[in-house]
Amino acid sequence: MTRAIPRILRLLVLGAGAVVVLFPFAFMISTSLKPTSEVFSAGLALVPQTWAAGANYAKAFTRIPMGRILLNGVMVCGAIVLFQIVFALPAAYALAKLRFRGREMLFALVLLGLLVPIHAISIPLYAAARTLGLLNTLAVLIVPFTLSVFAIFLFRQFIKAIPDDLIHAARSDGLSETAIVWRIVLPNAWPAASAFAIFSVVAHWNDLYWPLIAISKTHLATPPLGLLFFRAAEVGDDYGALMAATVVITAPLVLFFLLAQRLFIEGMTMTGLKG
Amino acid sequence: MPAEPVAGSAAAQAARHEARAAWWLVGPTVALMLALLVLPTLAVLVLSVTDAELGASDINFLGLDAYADLLTDRTFRGALRNTAVYVLLVAPVSVLLGLGLAMLIEAEAGGRAFFRSVYFLPVVSLVVAMASVWQYLMHPSFGPINLVLRLFGLAGVNWLGSSDNVMAALAIIGIWQAVGFNMVLFLAGLTAIDRTLYAAAEMDGVRSAWDRFRVVTWPMLGPTTLFVATISVINAVKVFETVATLTQGGPAKASETLLWVIYQEGFVYLHVGTASAMAVVFIALLLVLLVIQTRVLDKQVHYG
């Protein structure tokens, strides 16, 4: 319908919108290069008059154990995705293709589970973690998320579309049900698995609620919590150092996105529309 | 028919084998579901009708009075009101902007991939980090936003520091973050519309761009719009990261949202019972949203 609008007008609107969207990124990078005095006085100039990149980024890496925090984020997100797929795929296959007593009940539980976010059940989970002595460990950041009812729901829909003949043929060839899951279903459900992986990494890389509850030690923080620790350790309005820290902490996922844009956008679209 | 019982028992054996294999496959998930979902949810329901506090040994049963107390609790009512304001700002604006951008980008063959990536960038940027950037952008005296406003001769705004503006300021950040996600969902919906429908509409005398939108695009996008709207509302109800990073519920409780007060009650004041009752209300709210979505979706099938 917008074909009738002149192209120049369309480009103007899209360009203006892009400027608004990129505005925070531009000032984030620019400010991370400026000394504090210039942040207060420089107005809207993006290029620094005096460069303070070295000092700012040095603070970003030394005030908190930045390398360790980024590594925590990668390990936690990686482990969560791995466990979620390892548990969800066999269950989704059974729900989609096998007949067994309790199947409807289990699927009803999956649907109910979609309703209950971690925020709502964090108190019993915290109490359990405390009793088990798991607070302030990387494990406590992973275990509550090993079950993803959303992954089960998404994979089940996808696996339903796999032809039964393919599975019968594999069974006639003597494959066990477990072998069918990993050697027949997984390759066929790969688009769903990779889409879910993207969705899960974006969600857990961002999550602050649970880490804030379960972790109080800086060296065990995930990136969002690490940035809160950085802000707490900071005195005054040292925006240069704060912006340097935000650049470092934002960069990994943004770079990953820029390298695999289609994977990201298709993945978020599929999980968004099915969720 | 001597063959039948034999075949029947073979089939029964196969069914038994299939059920055994199925339970082997779902077993770990069932165990996790009990430990991480069912039992915690039941625990929250039980705690919600008590006055339990972390560390206190005696627990009293309050029953439904616990919920009646919530309804008169000023903090909780304030949080519901602030969350509602946030949702009513973020959801409609991010859905409409997402739709508008998707249609503009759809029509733009050349720069499609570029604009799509630019608008999607906030979705993959760490919320807590970008919130810190917005805090600087919104700084009342040297923040670039107020500097731009002054450039146009407008008065600067005390964005995050004033109880009148703080929810709007948080909503601006929320919209900036959500638009790109809604845009890619709408793009998927637009691509799925059958091109011949536009040709058919043209033959029926639909000429103007607005009429093409009204007659073809909008009705065909109905289910997508509903999905996007529901996701937008649910995500907005869960606003927490920006509040925890920037305002801590202030100034003067003006930005206390639902998840923020649940976190405060449960993990700062250790009022486990009250926090659980709030959490149950939170789940009930999500349930209502999903029921509305399903109802509207059922209705739309008749028109579709």
Contacts between the chains, C-beta under 8 A, distances in Angstrom:
chain1	res1	chain2	res2	distance
A	1	B	103	6.6
A	1	B	209	4.7
A	1	B	210	7.5
A	1	B	212	4.3
A	1	B	213	4.1
A	1	B	216	7.7
A	1	B	217	5.5
A	2	B	103	5.0
A	2	B	104	5.7
A	2	B	106	7.3
A	2	B	107	4.2
A	2	B	209	6.6
A	3	B	107	5.3
A	3	B	209	7.4
A	4	B	208	7.4
A	4	B	209	3.9
A	5	B	107	7.5
A	5	B	209	6.8
A	7	B	108	7.6
A	10	B	104	5.4
A	10	B	107	6.4
A	10	B	108	5.9
A	11	B	108	7.1
A	11	B	111	7.2
A	13	B	104	6.2
A	14	B	101	7.4
A	14	B	104	5.5
A	14	B	105	6.8
A	14	B	108	6.6
A	14	B	111	7.0
A	14	B	115	5.2
A	17	B	101	6.5
A	17	B	119	7.1
A	18	B	115	6.4
A	18	B	118	4.7
A	18	B	119	7.2
A	20	B	176	7.8
A	21	B	118	5.8
A	21	B	119	5.7
A	21	B	121	6.7
A	21	B	122	6.4
A	21	B	176	7.0
A	21	B	179	7.8
A	21	B	180	7.5
A	22	B	118	6.5
A	22	B	121	7.5
A	23	B	137	7.4
A	23	B	144	7.6
A	24	B	130	6.2
A	24	B	133	4.7
A	24	B	134	6.3
A	24	B	137	6.0
A	24	B	176	7.3
A	25	B	121	7.0
A	25	B	125	7.8
A	25	B	133	7.9
A	27	B	133	6.7
A	27	B	136	6.9
A	27	B	137	6.1
A	27	B	144	5.6
A	28	B	130	7.9
A	28	B	133	4.5
A	31	B	136	6.4
A	39	B	136	8.0
A	39	B	142	6.9
A	40	B	142	5.1
A	41	B	142	7.5
A	43	B	147	5.8
A	44	B	144	5.8
A	44	B	147	5.4
A	44	B	148	7.0
A	44	B	151	7.7
A	87	B	28	5.5
A	87	B	29	5.3
A	87	B	32	6.3
A	88	B	29	7.0
A	90	B	25	3.9
A	90	B	26	7.1
A	90	B	28	7.7
A	90	B	29	7.5
A	91	B	25	6.3
A	91	B	26	4.6
A	91	B	28	7.8
A	91	B	29	3.9
A	93	B	25	6.4
A	94	B	21	7.8
A	94	B	22	4.3
A	94	B	25	4.3
A	94	B	26	4.8
A	95	B	26	7.3
A	98	B	18	5.4
A	98	B	19	7.6
A	98	B	21	6.6
A	98	B	22	4.0
A	98	B	25	7.5
A	99	B	15	6.8
A	99	B	18	6.0
A	99	B	19	7.0
A	99	B	22	7.4
A	100	B	18	6.8
A	100	B	19	4.0
A	100	B	22	3.7
A	100	B	23	6.2
A	100	B	26	7.9
A	101	B	19	6.3
A	103	B	22	7.4
A	106	B	26	6.3
A	106	B	30	6.9
A	109	B	33	6.1
A	109	B	37	7.7
A	109	B	38	7.2
A	113	B	33	6.9
A	113	B	37	5.1
A	115	B	283	6.2
A	115	B	286	5.5
A	115	B	287	5.8
A	115	B	290	6.8
A	116	B	37	6.4
A	116	B	41	5.7
A	116	B	283	6.0
A	117	B	238	6.8
A	117	B	286	7.5
A	119	B	238	7.0
A	119	B	240	7.4
A	119	B	259	5.4
A	119	B	262	6.5
A	119	B	263	7.9
A	119	B	279	7.2
A	119	B	282	7.1
A	120	B	41	7.7
A	120	B	44	6.5
A	120	B	262	7.9
A	120	B	279	4.3
A	120	B	280	7.6
A	120	B	282	5.5
A	120	B	283	5.1
A	121	B	37	7.3
A	121	B	40	3.8
A	121	B	41	5.8
A	121	B	43	7.7
A	121	B	44	5.6
A	121	B	279	7.3
A	122	B	266	7.0
A	122	B	267	7.9
A	123	B	43	7.7
A	123	B	44	6.6
A	123	B	47	6.9
A	123	B	266	5.1
A	123	B	272	5.6
A	123	B	275	6.0
A	123	B	276	6.0
A	123	B	279	7.3
A	124	B	39	7.2
A	124	B	40	4.0
A	124	B	43	3.9
A	124	B	44	6.2
A	124	B	47	7.6
A	125	B	36	7.3
A	125	B	40	5.6
A	126	B	266	7.9
A	126	B	267	7.2
A	127	B	54	8.0
A	128	B	40	7.7
A	143	B	36	7.8
A	144	B	36	5.9
A	146	B	32	6.1
A	146	B	36	7.4
A	147	B	29	6.7
A	147	B	32	4.0
A	147	B	33	6.0
A	147	B	36	5.0
A	147	B	37	6.6
A	149	B	33	7.6
A	149	B	37	7.3
A	152	B	29	6.9
A	176	B	21	7.7
A	177	B	21	4.0
A	177	B	22	7.7
A	177	B	24	7.2
A	177	B	25	6.3
A	178	B	24	7.4
A	178	B	25	7.1
A	181	B	25	6.8
A	202	B	123	7.2
A	202	B	124	6.2
A	205	B	126	6.9
A	206	B	126	6.1
A	206	B	127	5.2
A	206	B	128	7.6
A	206	B	241	7.1
A	208	B	127	7.6
A	208	B	128	5.8
A	208	B	240	6.8
A	208	B	241	4.9
A	208	B	244	6.1
A	208	B	245	7.8
A	209	B	240	5.7
A	209	B	241	8.0
A	209	B	259	7.0
A	209	B	263	6.9
A	212	B	244	6.8
A	212	B	263	7.5
A	213	B	263	7.5
A	213	B	267	5.5
A	223	B	126	6.0
A	223	B	128	7.7
A	223	B	129	7.7
A	224	B	126	6.2
A	224	B	127	7.1
A	224	B	128	4.0
A	224	B	129	7.6
A	224	B	241	6.9
A	227	B	126	7.5
A	227	B	128	5.1
A	227	B	129	5.8
A	227	B	132	6.7
A	227	B	245	7.8
A	228	B	128	6.7
A	228	B	244	7.4
A	228	B	245	6.6
A	231	B	132	6.9
A	231	B	245	7.4
A	239	B	136	5.2
A	242	B	132	5.8
A	242	B	136	7.5
A	243	B	132	7.6
A	243	B	133	6.8
A	243	B	136	6.9
A	245	B	129	7.8
A	246	B	126	7.6
A	246	B	129	3.9
A	246	B	130	7.3
A	246	B	132	5.2
A	246	B	133	5.9
A	249	B	126	5.7
A	249	B	129	5.0
A	250	B	125	5.2
A	250	B	126	5.0
A	250	B	129	4.6
A	250	B	130	7.1
A	253	B	124	5.1
A	253	B	125	7.2
A	253	B	126	6.8
A	254	B	121	6.8
A	254	B	124	5.8
A	254	B	125	6.0
A	256	B	124	7.7
A	257	B	120	7.5
A	257	B	121	7.4
A	257	B	124	4.3
A	258	B	117	7.5
A	261	B	113	7.5
A	261	B	117	5.5
A	261	B	120	7.8
A	264	B	120	7.3
A	264	B	124	6.6
A	265	B	116	6.7
A	265	B	117	8.0
A	265	B	120	6.2
A	265	B	184	5.3
A	268	B	120	8.0
A	268	B	123	6.9
A	268	B	181	6.6
A	268	B	184	6.2
A	269	B	184	5.2
A	269	B	185	6.1
A	269	B	187	7.7
A	269	B	188	4.7
A	272	B	181	6.7
A	272	B	184	7.5
A	272	B	185	5.0
A	272	B	227	7.6
A	272	B	228	8.0
A	272	B	231	6.3
A	273	B	185	6.2
A	273	B	188	6.5
A	273	B	224	7.5
A	273	B	227	5.9
A	275	B	231	6.6
